[in-house]
Every structure is written in structure tokens, then in C-alpha cells.
């Protein structure tokens, strides 16, 4: 399995090119939708355009769940073009729509990955990594 190394603030992250298996978690994650600045789904992408990478997380458990939502965008060579995320928590049976905005600088093919971990410091996956590929004109 190929690994990549990321430095986010002062936290060192290991990104896995293949999906890491999630622990048995009560969190579910919808496949990422790509949206414009008004939240409308888009399917045509251009360099310089703001693209929201949006997923809905649901806590199906009976207790509060902390999580970190991360979006990574890789270029066709596997280089990281974008890596952003945030941490929050959800109450039992709560759903949460998470989004990160990426602005592609150059045309090309990109792979978008969405991760949900329990935290940045321990990076234990709560869901499988979801992937989608797009072409930016």
C-alpha cells in the first residue's frame, strides 16, 4: 500500500492511497456531492471555480460522537493539490452536512477523497474513504 505524508499545522498525517478499513462505528457518510457557492449540485468544473465537496454524516449511535471530516484532492500524478478538514461532534441520531471548498488552479483530472476520522491526533477511520474523480476544464 502506497502512503503519503502530510503536515497539517503541527500534526503529521499519513494519507493512504488505498482505502483504510473503518473501525466498527455508528457514523455513516454519504458519497460526496460537488456543489457551487449557493449549494446547487454541479457537474461541469473549471479552474478558478469554487467547488464545494459536501457529504452528510449521521450518528446512528446512542452517544455523542466526535469526528474529523477531511477532504483531500489529488492530481493525476497522485500529488496532493488540497487537504482541508475540521473537527466537530454530533449528538445521537443527529445528521450533519459537512463541506470543504476547493478551488482548482489548473485544468486536469483530479481524485477527491473524503475521510472521517475520530480525530487528527489518532486518525482512526470512522467510515471508509470515499472517492470520486472529476475533470477540470
Phi, psi and omega in degrees: 000127179282135177241154175237153181249132180233144174244115181240107187063236177250016180255128179270127182243144173251117178263132181258130181292321175269156182296131171278145180280133180284150172289168177291107188231157177269005181270132171245155186222130176278153175303148183294138170257147178253124188230158175273187184293343177263004177089006179276137179298141179232154178227001178241124189237140182227149176297143183086352181275140174281122181240117176276129175256109193236135176221155175254126176257143177228133175265102180273005183272183182254009178220164178298143180232120172279150180204162171234125180258123182235140173239127176239134176242126180243142178282179185295343178269001181088004177282145180280119178267332185203138174209111180218156178192178177207162178245147179201190174217157180233143175283166177304140178060019178266144172248152186214126176266118182254145181210145171229141182258127179242139177241103179294137182269331183225152175296157176149183178262135183229147173251126178257132178237138177243127180243145168232114180245165177287331176190166175289326186288326180253339174052042176274120183293132176262341175222165172292156176285130178257139184237149167211150180243137178227159174247126178259128179268000000 
